[in-house]
């Protein structure tokens, strides 16, 4: 480990003499370059950036004028030179550094604005392997890191916000302050770390390394939240480079600022509603669906989802998988709703929602693909859990009927619907469903029997709310996201009115559970797939 040299303290104020600019996105370049030139800062640049500055009629030097070497190897080598990095890393007030700079004709570079090759955009746009590799920036990160390390003298800018702050400081008194340079350096190191994380993550995928020795996740601050899960906790929301449609990439058209729990619930709701091909609606409360249904249109789907548990739906999150119409909006605004997330909404629907000023309306312009591979993350103390996205999807051909009675075609459809919902319910999970509608949901209990009982209570209350003499679960299919370890959970489902059961199977007491199903005359299917969600 290098020993810390005895450098003199960095000055508070530095008056830039020379700036190096190299940009892929040249938005705002002319204005910034003109402002720097008017402040007497010499401009140095490369390739297309230099040409754009020249086109604006401003004086600019090519990096090659400093190094004595032209760009070569298709532009791969242009700034990797001691004259450039010496100008960035040289400690101006250290006698040995000043001597070396003078002996080798190295002039100081006091301001840097670099935005890196668009690697993230290239892979997000589906670029091929060769294009992605060619968009891995080498010189840019090296110059950014050199500049940030020497922040005692160099102001390094990696985005428009940073260069605007630096120019504002220069316009104020002609200098950059040490506090500003430290802030910019921190931002710069975060940018190169995020860039390297994107490259490393993509490359791991190219070699099918599901568990690389080192894993880095990078995010860009999207929003500082009012608080986290609770008011005494700080919270923030970061976007990753993933372009999956959902809450992270949605446009908020109206309503209060999203909170931590709003974001988590909207994500849970939208991932579930995308599982269905028919018009569908999901209502989520505290991370669990309380009502899910399909219909001929969204209005029918919403009304049927609400029937399952109208009490819990109050203040919930509503997700749909079709663009919203005026009729849909009028139904949804019939009760207090925190968030509505949808792939679209017509002008009439937006006008209806606008009358509810606190309701957040999120438009995603698309649906997530439930079969698209990806990774999900969870933090633990001192570590990070990483797993592949749950892509489980059951078809009729996957079902192993283990009872004497075979399920009807209608029961098979209900079982598959219920199992799809159960995949998105916190474990232990029990879901009753009939005719494309949840009848009762039991979530997050420590044993499966209690989940079955809670789901039955919800189904009974839903039936009463409709004026029925029986539970909404009468004639339903029951889905369990993991096996029944004892027959008691299955018997609770039968008592609630279920006539068919779907579960993974695999318990040492499977035969006992099958015998109980046969005794009650219900059909039961094993999937062989467990879909825990914690």
C-alpha positions in Angstrom: 0.0 0.0 0.0 1.5 3.4 -1.0 2.5 5.6 1.9 0.7 9.0 2.0 3.1 11.7 0.7 3.6 14.8 2.7 1.6 17.1 0.3 0.8 20.7 1.2 -2.9 21.3 2.0 -5.1 21.8 -1.1 -6.1 25.3 -1.8 -9.7 26.3 -1.1 -10.1 28.3 -4.4 -8.7 27.2 -7.8 -8.9 29.4 -10.8 -9.1 27.0 -13.8 -6.8 27.7 -16.7 -7.5 24.7 -18.9 -10.6 22.4 -19.3 -10.8 19.0 -21.0 -14.2 18.1 -22.5 -15.1 14.8 -24.0 -18.8 13.9 -24.5 -20.9 11.3 -26.2 -24.1 13.3 -25.5 -23.4 16.8 -26.6 -26.6 18.4 -25.3 -25.7 21.8 -23.8 -22.1 21.6 -25.0 -22.1 24.9 -26.9 -23.5 26.9 -24.0 -21.0 25.5 -21.5 -18.0 25.8 -23.9 -18.9 29.4 -24.6 -19.2 30.2 -21.0 -15.9 28.7 -20.2 -14.2 30.5 -23.1 -15.6 33.8 -22.0 -14.2 33.2 -18.5 -10.7 32.8 -20.1 -10.5 29.0 -19.7 -8.6 27.2 -22.5 -10.6 24.4 -24.1 -9.1 21.0 -25.0 -11.1 18.2 -26.6 -11.2 15.2 -28.8 -12.9 13.9 -31.9 -16.6 14.8 -32.3 -16.6 17.0 -29.2 -13.8 19.1 -30.5 -15.5 19.4 -33.9 -18.7 20.6 -32.3 -16.8 23.3 -30.3 -15.1 24.4 -33.4 -18.4 24.5 -35.3 -19.7 26.9 -32.6 -16.8 29.3 -33.5 -14.9 28.8 -30.3 -11.2 28.2 -29.9 -10.3 24.6 -28.9 -7.2 22.5 -28.9 -7.1 18.9 -29.9 -5.7 16.5 -27.2 -3.2 15.4 -29.9 -1.8 19.0 -29.8 -0.8 18.4 -26.2 0.4 14.8 -26.5 2.0 14.9 -29.9 0.3 11.7 -30.8 -2.8 11.3 -33.0 -5.8 9.3 -32.2 -5.2 5.7 -33.2 -6.7 2.2 -33.2 -10.2 3.4 -34.1 -10.1 6.0 -31.4 -9.3 3.5 -28.7 -6.1 5.3 -27.9 -6.1 9.1 -27.6 -6.1 10.3 -24.0 -4.1 7.5 -22.4 -0.9 9.6 -22.2 1.3 11.0 -19.4 0.7 14.6 -20.7 -3.0 14.1 -20.1 -2.9 12.2 -16.8 0.1 14.2 -15.5 -2.0 17.3 -16.1 -4.8 15.8 -14.1 -2.9 14.1 -11.3 -0.1 16.6 -10.7 -0.2 18.2 -7.2 0.5 21.7 -8.2 2.0 22.8 -4.9 4.2 19.7 -4.4 7.8 20.6 -5.5 8.5 17.2 -7.0 5.3 17.2 -9.0 5.8 20.8 -10.2 9.3 19.9 -11.2 8.2 16.9 -13.2 5.5 18.8 -14.9 7.9 21.5 -15.9 10.6 19.1 -17.2 8.2 17.2 -19.4 6.1 20.1 -20.6 2.9 19.0 -18.8 0.4 21.7 -18.4 -2.3 21.5 -15.6 -5.9 20.5 -16.5 -8.1 22.1 -13.8 -11.6 21.3 -15.1 -12.9 18.1 -16.7 -16.3 17.3 -18.3 -16.7 13.7 -19.4 -19.9 11.6 -19.8 -18.5 8.2 -21.0 -19.5 6.1 -23.9 -23.2 5.0 -23.8 -22.6 1.4 -22.7 -25.8 1.2 -20.6 -27.9 2.6 -23.5 -26.2 0.2 -25.9 -27.1 -3.0 -24.0 -30.5 -1.7 -23.0 -31.2 -1.2 -26.7 -30.3 -4.8 -27.5 -26.9 -4.0 -29.1 -24.9 -7.0 -30.2 -21.8 -8.3 -28.4 -19.3 -6.4 -30.6 -21.2 -3.1 -30.3 -21.4 -3.5 -26.5 -17.7 -4.1 -26.2 -16.8 -1.2 -28.4 -18.9 1.0 -26.1 -16.9 0.1 -23.0 -15.1 3.4 -22.3 -11.5 3.1 -21.2 -10.0 6.6 -21.4 -13.0 8.3 -20.0 -13.1 6.4 -16.6 -9.4 6.7 -16.3 -9.5 10.5 -16.7 -12.5 10.8 -14.4 -10.7 8.8 -11.7 -7.5 10.8 -12.1 -9.4 14.0 -11.8 -11.4 12.9 -8.8 -8.3 11.6 -7.0 -6.7 15.0 -7.5 -9.9 16.9 -6.5 -7.7 19.2 -4.4 -7.0 21.0 -7.7 -9.3 19.5 -10.3 -13.1 20.0 -10.7 -14.4 16.8 -12.3 -17.9 16.8 -13.9 -19.7 13.7 -15.1 -23.1 15.0 -15.9 -24.9 18.2 -16.8 -25.8 19.0 -13.2 -22.1 18.9 -12.2 -20.9 21.1 -15.0 -23.6 23.6 -14.3 -22.6 23.8 -10.7 -18.9 24.3 -11.7 -19.8 27.0 -14.3 -22.0 28.8 -11.7 -19.2 28.9 -9.3 -16.8 30.3 -11.9 -19.3 32.9 -12.9 -19.6 33.9 -9.2 -15.9 34.5 -8.4 -13.8 32.8 -11.1 -12.8 29.8 -8.9 -14.0 26.4 -7.8 -14.1 25.8 -4.0 -12.7 22.8 -2.3 -16.1 21.8 -0.9 -17.5 21.8 -4.4 -14.6 19.8 -5.9 -15.0 17.2 -3.1 -18.7 16.9 -3.9 -18.0 16.6 -7.6 -15.3 14.0 -6.9 -17.7 11.8 -4.9 -20.3 12.0 -7.7 -17.6 11.1 -10.2 -16.4 8.0 -8.3 -20.0 6.9 -8.0 -20.4 7.3 -11.7 -17.4 5.2 -12.7 -18.4 2.5 -10.1 -21.9 2.3 -11.6 -20.4 2.2 -15.1 -18.1 -0.7 -14.1 -20.9 -2.5 -12.4 -23.0 -2.3 -15.6 -20.1 -3.7 -17.6 -19.3 -6.4 -15.1 -23.0 -7.5 -14.8 -23.4 -7.6 -18.5 -20.2 -9.6 -19.0 -21.2 -12.1 -16.3 -24.3 -12.7 -18.3 -22.4 -13.3 -21.5 -20.4 -16.1 -19.9 -23.4 -17.5 -18.0 -21.9 -16.8 -14.6 -24.9 -16.8 -12.3 -22.8 -16.3 -9.2 -19.7 -14.2 -10.0 -17.1 -13.9 -7.3 -17.9 -10.2 -7.0 -21.3 -8.7 -7.4 -22.0 -4.9 -7.7 -25.3 -3.3 -8.1 -25.5 0.3 -9.2 -28.4 2.7 -9.1 -29.1 6.3 -9.9 -31.0 8.4 -7.4 -34.5 8.9 -8.7 -36.1 10.4 -5.7 -35.3 11.3 -2.1 -38.3 9.9 -0.2 -40.1 11.7 2.7 -39.3 8.7 4.8 -38.9 4.9 4.5 -41.4 2.3 5.7 -42.0 4.5 8.7 -41.7 8.2 9.4 -38.6 7.7 11.7 -36.7 6.0 8.8 -34.9 7.8 6.0 -35.6 6.6 2.5 -34.5 7.0 -1.1 -35.4 5.4 -4.4 -32.7 4.5 -7.0 -33.2 3.3 -10.6 -30.9 0.6 -12.0 -30.1 0.2 -15.7 -32.9 -2.4 -16.2 -35.6 -1.1 -18.6 -38.3 -3.5 -17.4 -41.7 -1.7 -17.5 -42.9 -1.0 -14.0 -42.9 1.6 -11.2 -39.2 2.4 -11.6 -39.6 3.5 -15.2 -43.2 4.9 -15.0 -44.3 8.4 -15.6 -46.2 9.9 -12.7 -48.9 12.1 -14.2 -50.4 13.4 -11.0 -50.7 13.1 -7.3 -48.6 13.3 -4.2 -45.0 12.2 -4.2 -44.6 8.5 -4.1 -43.6 7.0 -0.8 -41.5 3.9 0.0 -44.5 1.7 0.6 -46.3 3.0 -2.5 -43.4 2.0 -4.7 -43.1 -1.4 -3.1 -46.8 -2.1 -3.4 -47.0 -0.8 -7.0 -44.2 -3.0 -8.0 -45.9 -6.1 -6.4 -49.2 -5.3 -8.1 -47.8 -4.7 -11.6 -45.7 -7.8 -11.6 -48.8 -9.9 -10.8 -51.2 -8.2 -13.2 -48.7 -8.8 -16.1 -49.2 -12.6 -15.6 -52.6 -12.5 -17.2 -53.5 -12.4 -20.9 -57.1 -11.3 -20.4 -58.0 -7.8 -19.1 -57.0 -8.0 -15.4 -57.0 -6.0 -12.2 -54.9 -6.5 -9.1 -55.5 -4.6 -5.8 -52.6 -4.7 -3.4 -52.4 -3.7 0.2 -49.2 -3.9 2.2 -47.3 -5.9 -0.4 -50.0 -8.6 -0.7 -52.9 -8.9 -3.3 -56.3 -8.5 -1.6 -58.2 -8.9 -4.8 -57.4 -10.2 -8.3 -59.8 -10.8 -11.2 -60.0 -10.9 -15.0 -63.0 -9.7 -17.0 -64.3 -8.8 -20.4 -62.9 -5.4 -19.8 -61.0 -3.5 -17.1 -64.2 -2.2 -15.5 -65.5 -5.7 -15.0 -62.1 -6.9 -13.8 -61.8 -4.1 -11.2 -65.4 -4.7 -9.9 -64.7 -8.4 -9.5 -61.3 -7.8 -7.8 -62.9 -5.3 -5.4 -65.6 -7.9 -4.4 -62.9 -10.2 -2.9 -62.0 -7.8 -0.1 -63.4 -4.3 -0.3 -62.3 -3.5 3.2 -58.6 -4.1 2.6 -58.8 -2.4 -0.8 -59.5 1.0 0.8 -56.2 2.9 0.5 -54.6 0.3 -1.7 -52.8 0.1 -5.0 -54.6 -0.8 -8.2 -52.8 -2.3 -11.2 -54.3 -3.1 -14.6 -52.9 -4.6 -17.8 -54.8 -2.5 -20.3 -55.0 1.2 -21.0 -57.6 2.9 -18.7 -60.8 4.4 -20.0 -63.1 7.0 -18.5 -65.5 4.2 -17.3 -62.6 2.4 -15.6 -61.4 5.6 -13.9 -64.9 6.4 -12.5 -65.1 3.0 -10.9 -61.6 3.1 -9.4 -62.1 6.5 -7.9 -65.3 5.3 -6.2 -63.2 4.5 -3.1 -60.0 6.0 -1.7 -57.0 4.6 -3.7 -53.4 5.6 -3.1 -51.8 4.6 -6.5 -53.1 3.4 -9.9 -50.5 1.9 -12.3 -51.3 1.0 -15.9 -49.7 0.8 -19.3 -51.8 3.8 -20.4 -54.8 6.0 -19.8 -56.9 8.0 -22.3 -57.5 11.7 -21.9 -61.0 11.2 -20.5 -59.6 8.8 -17.8 -56.9 11.2 -16.9 -59.5 14.0 -16.4 -61.4 11.8 -14.0 -58.3 10.9 -12.0 -57.3 14.6 -12.0 -60.3 15.4 -9.7 -58.6 13.2 -7.1 -55.5 15.3 -6.5 -53.8 13.0 -4.0 -54.1 9.9 -6.1 -50.9 9.0 -7.9 -51.4 7.9 -11.5 -48.4 6.0 -13.0 -48.2 5.2 -16.7 -45.6 2.6 -17.8 -46.2 2.4 -21.6 -45.8 -1.4 -21.4 -46.0 -4.5 -19.3 -43.2 -6.5 -17.8 -42.7 -9.9 -19.4 -43.3 -12.5 -16.6 -41.1 -15.0 -18.5 -38.1 -12.6 -19.0 -35.1 -13.8 -17.0 -33.6 -11.4 -14.5 -32.3 -11.2 -10.9 -33.9 -10.0 -7.7 -32.0 -8.7 -4.7 -32.6 -8.5 -0.9 -30.2 -7.0 1.7 -29.4 -8.7 4.9 -27.0 -7.5 7.6 -23.6 -7.5 6.0 -24.7 -9.2 2.8 -26.9 -9.4 -0.2 -29.2 -12.2 -1.3 -29.4 -12.7 -5.1 -31.7 -15.0 -7.0 -33.1 -15.5 -10.4 -36.6 -14.1 -11.1 -39.4 -16.6 -10.5 -40.5 -17.6 -14.0 -42.7 -20.5 -12.8 -45.8 -20.9 -15.0 -48.1 -23.9 -14.8 -50.1 -25.3 -17.7 -52.7 -28.1 -17.7 -50.1 -30.4 -19.1 -47.9 -29.9 -16.0 -50.6 -31.0 -13.6 -50.3 -34.5 -12.0 -53.8 -35.5 -10.8 -53.3 -37.5 -7.6 -56.9 -38.1 -6.5 -59.5 -40.5 -7.6 -61.7 -37.7 -8.9 -60.5 -35.9 -11.9 -61.0 -32.1 -12.0 -63.4 -30.5 -14.5 -62.1 -28.2 -17.2 -63.5 -25.3 -15.2 -61.7 -26.5 -12.0 -58.4 -26.7 -13.9 -58.8 -23.1 -15.1 -59.6 -22.0 -11.5 -56.6 -24.0 -10.2 -54.2 -22.3 -12.6 -55.6 -18.9 -11.9 -55.3 -19.4 -8.1 -51.8 -20.8 -8.4 -50.7 -17.8 -10.4 -52.0 -15.5 -7.7 -50.4 -17.6 -4.9 -47.0 -17.1 -6.6 -47.3 -13.4 -5.7 -48.7 -13.8 -2.1 -46.4 -13.8 0.9 -45.8 -17.2 2.4 -47.5 -19.1 3.8 -50.1 -18.5 1.1 -53.6 -19.9 0.4 -55.8 -18.6 -2.4 -59.4 -19.5 -3.2 -60.5 -18.6 -6.8 -63.4 -19.2 -9.0 -64.2 -18.2 -12.6 -61.2 -15.8 -12.9 -61.7 -14.1 -9.5 -60.1 -14.5 -6.2 -62.6 -15.5 -3.5 -60.3 -15.3 -0.5 -56.6 -14.8 0.2 -54.6 -15.9 3.3 -51.1 -14.5 3.4 -48.0 -14.5 5.5 -49.0 -16.8 8.3 -46.7 -19.0 10.3 -48.7 -22.1 9.4 -50.7 -23.1 6.3 -53.8 -24.0 8.3 -54.2 -20.5 9.6 -53.7 -19.1 6.1 -56.5 -21.3 4.9 -58.8 -20.1 7.7 -58.1 -16.4 7.0 -58.8 -16.9 3.3 -62.0 -18.6 4.3 -63.0 -15.7 6.5 -62.4 -13.3 3.6 -64.4 -15.4 1.2 -67.3 -15.6 3.7 -67.3 -11.8 4.2 -67.2 -11.3 0.4 -70.2 -13.6 -0.1 -72.1 -11.7 2.6 -71.2 -8.4 1.0 -72.8 -9.6 -2.3 -75.9 -10.8 -0.4 -75.1 -14.4 -1.0 -76.2 -17.1 1.3 -72.9 -18.8 0.9 -69.2 -18.0 0.9 -67.6 -16.7 -2.3 -65.3 -19.7 -2.0 -68.1 -22.2 -2.6 -67.1 -24.3 -5.6 -63.7 -22.6 -5.8 -60.2 -24.0 -6.4 -57.7 -23.7 -3.6 -54.0 -23.0 -4.3 -51.2 -23.5 -1.9 -47.8 -22.2 -2.9 -46.1 -25.0 -1.0 -47.1 -28.5 0.0 -49.6 -29.2 2.7 -47.4 -30.8 5.5 -50.6 -32.1 7.2 -54.2 -32.7 6.0 -55.5 -30.0 8.3 -54.9 -27.2 5.8 -56.6 -29.1 3.0 -59.6 -29.8 5.3 -59.9 -26.1 6.1 -60.1 -25.4 2.4 -62.7 -28.1 1.8 -64.8 -26.6 4.7 -64.5 -23.2 3.1 -66.1 -24.6 -0.1 -63.2 -25.6 -2.3 -63.8 -28.5 -4.6 -60.4 -28.7 -6.2 -56.9 -28.2 -4.8 -53.6 -27.4 -6.5 -50.3 -27.7 -4.6 -46.7 -28.6 -5.3 -46.7 -31.9 -3.4 -43.5 -33.4 -2.0 -44.5 -33.8 1.7 -43.7 -37.0 3.6 -47.4 -37.0 4.4 -48.6 -36.6 0.8 -50.5 -39.9 1.0 -52.3 -38.7 4.1 -53.3 -35.5 2.3 -54.4 -37.4 -0.8 -56.5 -39.7 1.3 -58.2 -36.8 3.0 -59.0 -35.3 -0.5 -60.4 -38.6 -1.7 -62.5 -38.9 1.5 -64.0 -35.5 0.8 -64.5 -36.1 -2.9 -62.3 -33.2 -4.1 -59.9 -33.2 -7.0 -56.2 -32.5 -6.3 -53.3 -31.7 -8.6 -49.6 -31.6 -7.9 -47.4 -29.2 -9.8 -43.9 -30.2 -8.5 -43.1 -26.5 -8.3 -43.0 -24.5 -5.0 -43.4 -20.7 -5.3 -42.4 -19.4 -1.8 -42.4 -15.6 -1.5 -40.9 -14.1 1.7 
